[in-house]
Amino acid sequence: METRELGMDRPIGRREFVLKTLAGTAAAAGAIPALGAEDTSREAKAKRSAIDRVVLGKSGVKPTRLGIGTGSNGGAVQREIGQESFTRLLRHAYDRGVRFIDTADMYRIHEMVGKAIKDLPRGELVIQSKMMWEPIQPPKPLEVLDRFRKELGVETIDILLIHCAQRKNWPEDLKRMRDAFSEAKEKGIIRAHGVSCHGLPALREVAACGWVDVNLARCNHRGHHMDGATGKWSEASIQDDAVAELKKIHTAGKGVIGMKIVGNGDFKEAADREKSVRYAMTAPFIDAVVIGVKSPAEVDEAIDRLDRALNA
């Protein structure tokens, strides 16, 4: 006997026809998976990627798992490549599917970001920026935020963070900024607010602070430049304590974004960067990461490393 599959010209033999018929019947009855079902399942698992959209806790904001960092060495690395190369960098990241951009006022790169994203579909992008509180809180944070929006060329900033909180009582000490951010959120000028911390005294305040939607935190496999006793840049980190706090923060329903994934650029060996990315992608308390890049090749490397780690 010879028959043909529906929609196909290839003839199949009687034995193959019978086996496929039985497999299809059993699959419909829930007894065994249809031929190819296992492969389809494996394929679905393999689709986890750096460019997947992830939810940042209860904020509702959905960036891609990988964000492009624009603050390497305080933004100097990105500024020095010039507008043309920087635009090409962000456009390449966009073409690869990355929709998350991390920036800050102190990086002095808002206007370069604005020019680079001009004419891109705004609804596709998640833009995160940060406002410094030192040496004194801005007297009028909403006016500072208006400047941010003008420089970036956007009506809304998706995530706005208090930049580099270091003190134990920062939620109370920076209440003026928190209230202004809350007002901006109510007006739809920002979609979520939060904090980036330097040091365990500040980090330990985050989990219990209901105001925080998103926490940007230093995290890598070696604990390099992670939070320490006081928040000073050069101090030794206390990795176990920092990780314990990040777990609490995530459990409290806040989005956690990892930074310093490649040790502030200090992980020069490819194997070290691979280990660090794998650590971040397997840490259940990290939702997304931002990695500072200066070339399309580094964007490709970051995507490839995340994809390998996610599907290992």
KEKE-3310 file (N, C-alpha, C; in steps of 0.2 Angstrom, whole numbers, plus 5000, padded with zeros to 4 digits):
npx = (5004:5002:5002:4998:5004:4994:4994:5006:5018:5026:5027:5022:5026:5016:5018:5024:5014:5004:5010:5011:4998:4993:5001:4997:4983:4985:4991:4981:4972:4979:4988:5002:5015:5013:5022:5037:5034:5042:5053:5048:5045:5058:5063:5055:5060:5073:5071:5073:5080:5092:5084:5071:5056:5054:5046:5047:5046:5032:5030:5026:5033:5041:5055:5068:5077:5091:5099:5106:5120:5125:5135:5149:5163:5158:5151:5161:5167:5157:5154:5166:5167:5159:5145:5141:5146:5140:5127:5126:5129:5118:5108:5111:5110:5096:5092:5096:5086:5087:5079:5080:5087:5099:5103:5110:5109:5122:5130:5131:5126:5113:5108:5115:5110:5096:5097:5102:5091:5081:5067:5065:5053:5044:5036:5042:5053:5062:5067:5078:5083:5093:5094:5104:5108:5117:5128:5118:5100:5091:5083:5071:5065:5056:5058:5071:5068:5060:5070:5078:5069:5068:5081:5083:5073:5060:5043:5040:5049:5053:5058:5064:5077:5083:5100:5113:5112:5118:5117:5110:5097:5091:5078:5070:5078:5079:5066:5060:5064:5058:5045:5043:5046:5035:5024:5027:5025:5011:5007:5010:5022:5033:5035:5039:5047:5063:5078:5096:5109:5124:5133:5130:5123:5113:5107:5101:5089:5080:5071:5061:5055:5041:5040:5049:5050:5058:5075:5091:5106:5122:5130:5139:5148:5160:5159:5164:5166:5154:5141:5148:5153:5152:5149:5159:5168:5180:5180:5181:5169:5155:5149:5140:5131:5126:5119:5110:5102:5097:5089:5079:5074:5069:5059:5050:5043:5049:5056:5072:5087:5102:5118:5136:5140:5150:5160:5163:5169:5181:5183:5193:5196:5189:5183:5180:5171:5161:5157:5153:5141:5134:5131:5123:5112:5107:5103:5090:5085:5087:5080:5083:5097:5110:5123:5137:5142:5153:5153:5146:5151:5153:5140:5134:5142:5137:5124:5125:5132:5122:5112:5118:5120:5107:5101:5109)
npy = (4994:5011:5028:5046:5060:5073:5088:5086:5079:5069:5051:5039:5024:5009:5004:5016:5024:5018:5019:5032:5036:5029:5035:5048:5046:5041:5052:5062:5056:5058:5049:5047:5058:5067:5063:5072:5080:5081:5087:5099:5104:5105:5115:5126:5128:5132:5145:5155:5170:5184:5195:5193:5199:5205:5205:5218:5215:5221:5232:5233:5237:5232:5228:5222:5208:5210:5225:5240:5248:5264:5270:5268:5270:5282:5286:5291:5282:5279:5292:5296:5289:5296:5304:5299:5285:5281:5282:5272:5261:5260:5258:5247:5238:5239:5234:5221:5217:5222:5232:5240:5253:5260:5274:5290:5306:5310:5304:5312:5310:5311:5318:5313:5300:5304:5308:5297:5288:5294:5294:5281:5268:5274:5267:5255:5255:5254:5266:5270:5281:5291:5301:5311:5313:5319:5334:5338:5337:5340:5355:5357:5344:5340:5349:5346:5334:5337:5343:5332:5325:5333:5333:5319:5319:5314:5311:5303:5295:5279:5272:5279:5282:5285:5290:5281:5279:5279:5280:5274:5278:5283:5283:5291:5302:5307:5310:5321:5320:5307:5310:5319:5311:5302:5310:5313:5300:5298:5308:5302:5305:5298:5280:5271:5270:5271:5265:5265:5258:5260:5251:5242:5248:5256:5247:5238:5245:5244:5233:5234:5246:5252:5261:5259:5253:5247:5241:5244:5235:5230:5216:5201:5186:5186:5195:5207:5224:5224:5227:5234:5237:5251:5258:5265:5267:5259:5249:5233:5221:5213:5200:5189:5195:5205:5198:5191:5202:5206:5195:5196:5208:5205:5195:5203:5209:5218:5224:5218:5224:5219:5226:5230:5218:5213:5216:5230:5232:5226:5212:5205:5193:5182:5170:5173:5183:5175:5166:5176:5181:5169:5167:5178:5175:5164:5167:5168:5180:5190:5200:5207:5213:5226:5230:5239:5244:5248:5246:5238:5225:5221:5222:5211:5201:5201:5198:5185:5178:5179:5172:5159:5156:5156:5145:5134)
npz = (5000:4996:5001:5003:5012:5019:5010:5006:4994:4995:4994:5006:5015:5020:5033:5039:5038:5046:5059:5061:5061:5072:5082:5082:5086:5099:5105:5104:5113:5124:5129:5124:5118:5103:5087:5086:5096:5108:5103:5099:5112:5117:5109:5112:5125:5122:5117:5126:5129:5128:5123:5127:5134:5151:5167:5179:5194:5203:5196:5183:5172:5157:5152:5140:5144:5143:5145:5138:5144:5147:5155:5157:5166:5171:5160:5151:5142:5133:5128:5122:5110:5101:5093:5081:5081:5093:5090:5080:5088:5097:5088:5082:5093:5094:5082:5085:5094:5107:5119:5130:5138:5149:5158:5164:5173:5178:5169:5159:5146:5141:5130:5119:5119:5117:5103:5097:5098:5091:5081:5082:5087:5100:5110:5110:5117:5133:5144:5156:5169:5180:5195:5204:5221:5229:5231:5238:5240:5225:5224:5217:5211:5201:5191:5187:5182:5171:5163:5160:5152:5141:5136:5133:5124:5125:5131:5142:5155:5158:5169:5184:5194:5211:5212:5218:5232:5249:5262:5278:5282:5270:5264:5272:5273:5260:5256:5250:5237:5234:5236:5225:5214:5215:5213:5200:5194:5196:5187:5176:5170:5173:5174:5183:5199:5209:5216:5216:5224:5234:5244:5260:5270:5264:5255:5264:5267:5257:5254:5264:5260:5254:5244:5234:5217:5209:5210:5206:5206:5211:5205:5204:5200:5207:5217:5215:5217:5223:5236:5251:5268:5270:5258:5251:5236:5233:5243:5251:5246:5254:5249:5252:5261:5254:5243:5251:5254:5242:5238:5248:5243:5231:5234:5240:5230:5222:5207:5201:5195:5188:5189:5185:5180:5173:5181:5182:5170:5173:5171:5162:5155:5144:5149:5162:5161:5155:5166:5175:5168:5167:5181:5184:5176:5181:5194:5204:5209:5201:5188:5176:5167:5165:5154:5151:5135:5121:5107:5092:5092:5105:5110:5103:5108:5122:5120:5115:5125:5136:5130:5129:5143:5147:5141:5145)
capx = (5000:5006:4998:5002:5002:4990:4998:5013:5019:5030:5023:5024:5024:5010:5021:5025:5007:5001:5014:5009:4991:4993:5004:4992:4977:4987:4992:4975:4969:4983:4992:5009:5016:5014:5029:5040:5032:5048:5058:5045:5046:5065:5064:5052:5065:5079:5069:5074:5085:5093:5080:5065:5053:5054:5042:5051:5042:5025:5030:5022:5037:5044:5061:5071:5082:5097:5099:5112:5122:5129:5139:5155:5168:5155:5149:5166:5168:5152:5154:5172:5166:5156:5138:5139:5147:5136:5120:5126:5129:5111:5104:5113:5107:5089:5091:5097:5081:5087:5074:5081:5093:5101:5107:5109:5111:5129:5134:5132:5125:5106:5107:5117:5105:5091:5099:5102:5084:5076:5063:5063:5046:5045:5033:5046:5059:5061:5072:5079:5088:5094:5095:5109:5105:5123:5129:5112:5095:5088:5077:5065:5066:5052:5061:5076:5065:5059:5077:5080:5065:5070:5088:5081:5068:5054:5038:5040:5054:5050:5061:5068:5080:5088:5106:5119:5110:5123:5115:5105:5091:5090:5071:5068:5082:5077:5059:5058:5065:5053:5038:5043:5045:5028:5020:5028:5022:5004:5005:5012:5029:5037:5031:5041:5053:5066:5084:5102:5112:5131:5134:5125:5118:5108:5104:5097:5083:5076:5066:5055:5053:5036:5040:5053:5047:5064:5081:5097:5110:5128:5130:5143:5150:5166:5157:5168:5163:5147:5140:5152:5151:5150:5147:5164:5169:5186:5180:5179:5162:5152:5145:5135:5126:5123:5115:5104:5097:5094:5084:5073:5071:5065:5054:5046:5039:5052:5061:5079:5091:5109:5124:5143:5140:5157:5165:5165:5174:5188:5184:5196:5196:5182:5180:5178:5164:5156:5155:5149:5135:5130:5129:5118:5106:5104:5102:5083:5083:5089:5076:5087:5104:5113:5130:5140:5146:5155:5154:5142:5153:5151:5132:5134:5145:5133:5118:5127:5133:5116:5108:5121:5119:5100:5100:5114)
capy = (5000:5018:5034:5052:5064:5078:5094:5084:5075:5063:5045:5035:5017:5007:5004:5023:5027:5015:5021:5039:5036:5027:5040:5054:5044:5041:5059:5065:5054:5060:5044:5048:5064:5065:5063:5078:5085:5082:5092:5106:5106:5107:5121:5131:5130:5136:5152:5160:5174:5191:5200:5192:5204:5202:5210:5220:5215:5224:5239:5232:5238:5226:5229:5216:5205:5214:5232:5243:5253:5270:5274:5265:5275:5288:5288:5293:5277:5280:5299:5297:5286:5301:5303:5294:5278:5279:5280:5266:5256:5259:5256:5239:5234:5239:5229:5214:5216:5225:5237:5243:5258:5263:5280:5294:5313:5311:5301:5317:5307:5311:5321:5308:5295:5306:5309:5290:5284:5298:5291:5274:5268:5275:5262:5249:5256:5255:5270:5271:5286:5292:5308:5311:5317:5323:5335:5340:5335:5345:5359:5356:5338:5339:5353:5342:5329:5340:5344:5325:5323:5337:5330:5313:5319:5309:5313:5299:5291:5273:5270:5284:5280:5289:5288:5280:5280:5276:5280:5269:5281:5287:5284:5297:5308:5309:5311:5326:5317:5302:5313:5322:5305:5299:5314:5312:5294:5300:5312:5298:5307:5292:5274:5267:5274:5266:5267:5261:5258:5258:5250:5238:5252:5259:5242:5235:5249:5243:5228:5236:5252:5251:5266:5256:5248:5244:5242:5243:5233:5228:5209:5197:5180:5187:5200:5213:5230:5224:5232:5233:5240:5259:5261:5268:5263:5255:5245:5226:5219:5208:5197:5185:5199:5208:5193:5190:5208:5206:5190:5199:5214:5202:5192:5209:5210:5223:5222:5219:5224:5218:5230:5228:5211:5211:5219:5237:5231:5223:5205:5205:5187:5180:5165:5176:5186:5170:5164:5181:5181:5163:5168:5183:5173:5158:5170:5169:5186:5195:5200:5209:5216:5231:5229:5244:5242:5253:5244:5233:5218:5220:5220:5204:5196:5201:5194:5178:5176:5178:5166:5153:5155:5155:5139:5129)
capz = (5000:4996:5002:5003:5018:5017:5009:5004:4988:4996:4996:5012:5015:5024:5040:5042:5038:5052:5065:5062:5063:5079:5087:5082:5090:5106:5107:5105:5119:5130:5131:5122:5114:5095:5085:5086:5102:5112:5099:5100:5119:5118:5105:5116:5130:5119:5115:5131:5126:5131:5121:5130:5139:5158:5171:5184:5200:5203:5193:5177:5167:5154:5148:5138:5149:5143:5144:5136:5149:5144:5160:5158:5168:5172:5154:5147:5137:5127:5126:5118:5104:5097:5092:5075:5083:5098:5087:5077:5093:5100:5083:5081:5098:5093:5077:5087:5098:5113:5119:5136:5138:5155:5157:5171:5172:5179:5164:5154:5139:5139:5123:5114:5119:5113:5096:5094:5098:5088:5076:5084:5090:5107:5114:5110:5121:5140:5146:5163:5170:5187:5197:5210:5227:5232:5238:5241:5235:5220:5227:5213:5207:5195:5186:5185:5178:5164:5159:5158:5147:5135:5134:5130:5118:5127:5136:5148:5157:5160:5176:5187:5201:5215:5210:5222:5239:5253:5269:5281:5282:5264:5262:5276:5271:5253:5256:5245:5230:5233:5234:5218:5209:5216:5209:5192:5192:5196:5181:5170:5167:5174:5175:5190:5203:5213:5219:5215:5231:5235:5251:5263:5274:5260:5252:5269:5268:5251:5255:5268:5258:5249:5238:5228:5212:5205:5213:5202:5211:5209:5207:5199:5203:5211:5222:5213:5217:5226:5241:5257:5274:5270:5251:5247:5230:5233:5249:5250:5246:5258:5244:5255:5264:5248:5240:5255:5254:5235:5239:5251:5239:5225:5237:5242:5224:5218:5201:5203:5189:5190:5186:5186:5178:5171:5186:5180:5165:5175:5170:5155:5152:5141:5153:5168:5159:5154:5172:5178:5165:5169:5188:5184:5172:5185:5200:5204:5212:5196:5183:5170:5168:5161:5153:5147:5129:5117:5100:5090:5093:5112:5110:5100:5114:5128:5118:5114:5132:5139:5127:5131:5150:5148:5139:5147)
cpx = (5004:5001:5002:4999:4999:4995:5005:5013:5023:5026:5026:5022:5018:5012:5021:5018:5003:5004:5012:5002:4990:4996:5000:4986:4979:4988:4986:4971:4973:4988:5000:5009:5016:5021:5031:5038:5038:5052:5055:5046:5054:5066:5061:5057:5071:5077:5071:5080:5086:5088:5072:5063:5052:5050:5046:5046:5034:5025:5026:5027:5041:5049:5063:5076:5088:5096:5106:5114:5126:5133:5145:5160:5164:5152:5155:5168:5164:5153:5160:5171:5163:5149:5137:5140:5142:5129:5120:5126:5122:5107:5105:5110:5099:5088:5092:5091:5081:5083:5075:5088:5093:5105:5107:5112:5119:5133:5135:5131:5118:5105:5110:5112:5098:5091:5099:5096:5079:5073:5062:5057:5047:5042:5037:5051:5057:5068:5072:5085:5088:5096:5099:5106:5111:5125:5123:5106:5093:5083:5070:5066:5062:5055:5067:5074:5063:5065:5079:5076:5066:5076:5087:5077:5062:5049:5038:5046:5051:5052:5065:5070:5083:5095:5111:5117:5115:5121:5110:5098:5089:5082:5068:5071:5081:5070:5056:5058:5059:5046:5037:5042:5038:5023:5021:5025:5014:5002:5007:5018:5034:5033:5033:5047:5057:5073:5090:5106:5120:5132:5128:5120:5112:5104:5099:5090:5078:5070:5060:5052:5048:5036:5044:5050:5053:5071:5087:5103:5117:5129:5134:5146:5156:5165:5161:5164:5155:5147:5145:5149:5149:5147:5153:5166:5175:5185:5179:5172:5161:5147:5139:5129:5122:5118:5109:5099:5094:5088:5078:5070:5066:5059:5048:5042:5042:5056:5068:5083:5098:5114:5130:5143:5147:5162:5167:5170:5181:5189:5186:5196:5189:5179:5177:5171:5159:5153:5151:5142:5130:5127:5123:5111:5103:5102:5094:5080:5085:5084:5079:5093:5106:5120:5132:5144:5148:5155:5148:5144:5152:5144:5131:5136:5140:5127:5120:5129:5127:5112:5111:5119:5111:5098:5105:5111)
cpy = (5006:5023:5040:5056:5070:5084:5092:5079:5069:5057:5042:5028:5015:5007:5011:5026:5025:5018:5028:5040:5034:5032:5046:5052:5044:5048:5063:5063:5055:5055:5045:5055:5062:5066:5070:5083:5086:5087:5099:5109:5109:5114:5127:5133:5134:5143:5157:5164:5181:5196:5198:5198:5201:5207:5211:5221:5217:5230:5238:5234:5232:5227:5222:5214:5208:5221:5235:5249:5258:5274:5271:5270:5282:5290:5290:5289:5278:5287:5300:5294:5291:5299:5298:5287:5276:5278:5274:5260:5255:5256:5248:5235:5234:5234:5221:5212:5218:5231:5241:5247:5261:5269:5284:5301:5313:5308:5307:5315:5307:5313:5316:5302:5297:5306:5302:5286:5288:5294:5283:5274:5268:5270:5256:5249:5257:5259:5271:5276:5287:5299:5307:5315:5321:5328:5337:5338:5341:5349:5358:5350:5337:5344:5350:5337:5331:5341:5337:5323:5327:5334:5324:5313:5315:5313:5310:5295:5284:5271:5276:5282:5286:5286:5287:5282:5276:5276:5276:5272:5285:5287:5290:5303:5311:5309:5316:5323:5311:5305:5316:5316:5302:5303:5314:5305:5295:5303:5308:5301:5302:5286:5270:5271:5269:5269:5263:5263:5257:5257:5246:5242:5254:5253:5238:5239:5247:5239:5230:5243:5251:5256:5263:5251:5244:5246:5240:5241:5230:5220:5205:5191:5180:5192:5206:5219:5230:5227:5229:5237:5247:5261:5264:5263:5258:5249:5238:5225:5214:5204:5193:5189:5203:5204:5192:5196:5208:5200:5193:5204:5211:5199:5197:5211:5216:5220:5223:5218:5224:5223:5227:5220:5208:5215:5226:5237:5228:5216:5205:5199:5184:5174:5168:5180:5181:5167:5169:5181:5175:5164:5172:5179:5167:5161:5171:5176:5192:5195:5202:5212:5221:5230:5235:5242:5249:5252:5239:5226:5216:5219:5213:5199:5196:5197:5186:5175:5174:5172:5160:5151:5153:5148:5133:5123)
cpz = (5000:4997:5002:5009:5015:5016:5007:4998:4989:4998:5002:5012:5020:5031:5043:5042:5045:5058:5066:5064:5070:5084:5087:5086:5097:5109:5108:5111:5125:5132:5130:5118:5107:5093:5084:5092:5107:5109:5100:5107:5120:5114:5109:5122:5128:5117:5120:5129:5130:5129:5123:5134:5146:5162:5177:5190:5199:5199:5186:5171:5164:5149:5145:5144:5149:5141:5142:5141:5145:5149:5162:5160:5168:5165:5149:5141:5131:5124:5121:5111:5099:5095:5086:5077:5088:5095:5084:5082:5095:5094:5081:5087:5097:5087:5079:5092:5105:5114:5126:5136:5145:5155:5164:5169:5173:5174:5158:5147:5137:5132:5118:5114:5115:5106:5093:5094:5094:5082:5077:5087:5098:5112:5114:5115:5129:5142:5153:5164:5178:5189:5204:5215:5231:5228:5242:5237:5231:5224:5224:5208:5201:5189:5183:5180:5171:5160:5156:5152:5140:5132:5130:5124:5119:5131:5142:5149:5160:5168:5178:5193:5204:5214:5216:5229:5243:5260:5272:5281:5276:5263:5266:5274:5264:5251:5250:5238:5229:5232:5227:5213:5209:5212:5202:5190:5192:5190:5175:5166:5168:5175:5181:5193:5207:5215:5216:5222:5230:5242:5255:5267:5270:5257:5257:5270:5262:5252:5258:5265:5252:5243:5232:5224:5210:5209:5208:5207:5208:5210:5201:5203:5208:5217:5221:5213:5219:5232:5247:5263:5274:5263:5248:5241:5230:5239:5247:5250:5251:5254:5247:5258:5259:5244:5244:5255:5247:5235:5242:5247:5234:5228:5239:5236:5220:5212:5203:5196:5191:5186:5188:5185:5176:5175:5184:5174:5166:5173:5162:5151:5150:5146:5159:5166:5158:5161:5175:5175:5167:5176:5188:5181:5176:5192:5200:5206:5207:5190:5176:5172:5163:5160:5149:5141:5125:5109:5099:5092:5101:5113:5108:5106:5120:5126:5118:5121:5136:5137:5129:5138:5151:5146:5140:5150)
residu = (MET:GLU:THR:ARG:GLU:LEU:GLY:MET:ASP:ARG:PRO:ILE:GLY:ARG:ARG:GLU:PHE:VAL:LEU:LYS:THR:LEU:ALA:GLY:THR:ALA:ALA:ALA:ALA:GLY:ALA:ILE:PRO:ALA:LEU:GLY:ALA:GLU:ASP:THR:SER:ARG:GLU:ALA:LYS:ALA:LYS:ARG:SER:ALA:ILE:ASP:ARG:VAL:VAL:LEU:GLY:LYS:SER:GLY:VAL:LYS:PRO:THR:ARG:LEU:GLY:ILE:GLY:THR:GLY:SER:ASN:GLY:GLY:ALA:VAL:GLN:ARG:GLU:ILE:GLY:GLN:GLU:SER:PHE:THR:ARG:LEU:LEU:ARG:HIS:ALA:TYR:ASP:ARG:GLY:VAL:ARG:PHE:ILE:ASP:THR:ALA:ASP:MET:TYR:ARG:ILE:HIS:GLU:MET:VAL:GLY:LYS:ALA:ILE:LYS:ASP:LEU:PRO:ARG:GLY:GLU:LEU:VAL:ILE:GLN:SER:LYS:MET:MET:TRP:GLU:PRO:ILE:GLN:PRO:PRO:LYS:PRO:LEU:GLU:VAL:LEU:ASP:ARG:PHE:ARG:LYS:GLU:LEU:GLY:VAL:GLU:THR:ILE:ASP:ILE:LEU:LEU:ILE:HIS:CYS:ALA:GLN:ARG:LYS:ASN:TRP:PRO:GLU:ASP:LEU:LYS:ARG:MET:ARG:ASP:ALA:PHE:SER:GLU:ALA:LYS:GLU:LYS:GLY:ILE:ILE:ARG:ALA:HIS:GLY:VAL:SER:CYS:HIS:GLY:LEU:PRO:ALA:LEU:ARG:GLU:VAL:ALA:ALA:CYS:GLY:TRP:VAL:ASP:VAL:ASN:LEU:ALA:ARG:CYS:ASN:HIS:ARG:GLY:HIS:HIS:MET:ASP:GLY:ALA:THR:GLY:LYS:TRP:SER:GLU:ALA:SER:ILE:GLN:ASP:ASP:ALA:VAL:ALA:GLU:LEU:LYS:LYS:ILE:HIS:THR:ALA:GLY:LYS:GLY:VAL:ILE:GLY:MET:LYS:ILE:VAL:GLY:ASN:GLY:ASP:PHE:LYS:GLU:ALA:ALA:ASP:ARG:GLU:LYS:SER:VAL:ARG:TYR:ALA:MET:THR:ALA:PRO:PHE:ILE:ASP:ALA:VAL:VAL:ILE:GLY:VAL:LYS:SER:PRO:ALA:GLU:VAL:ASP:GLU:ALA:ILE:ASP:ARG:LEU:ASP:ARG:ALA:LEU:ASN:ALA)
# end
